[in-house]
Amino acid sequence: ELAEALGDDHDLAVLSALLHSEPDMFGGSPYVDRVHRLVDRTAADLQVRAFRLGATLYSESPKAFGRRLGGYWQAWHELGDERPVGALDAVT
């Protein structure tokens, strides 16, 4: 979810730069100005979301984060890949 929010924010930044550099390609300044306002509002919302998600993801200390990931790796190493459940390939 964090990667999605950051990626969408980046896409909007690229769009904003293109709109700014080539307004005539998009119908001229009146249209571009409206789109810029929408892009700015949406980007601000995405940045708030990304900040909250990042704060949650990185709330652990690096040592605790490493231990948790190590626990995930150990479980995978001992138990193997997770098998799909409830799908047709689980029947065979």
C-alpha angles and dihedrals in degrees: 000000000000092000090049093051092047092045093049090048090051091049090053091050090053091047091049091052091049092048090050095048098042109027094153091059087064101045100281137282100314092058095038092051091056092048091048091055091051092045091050093051093046093046091051090053091048092049092052089049092048092048092052093046092047092049089052094045094048098038091107123081114255090252093053091045091052092048091051093049089046088054090052091050092048092051091049091047092052099038104029129219119341112256120224112255126206096013125115092253088062089064096063 
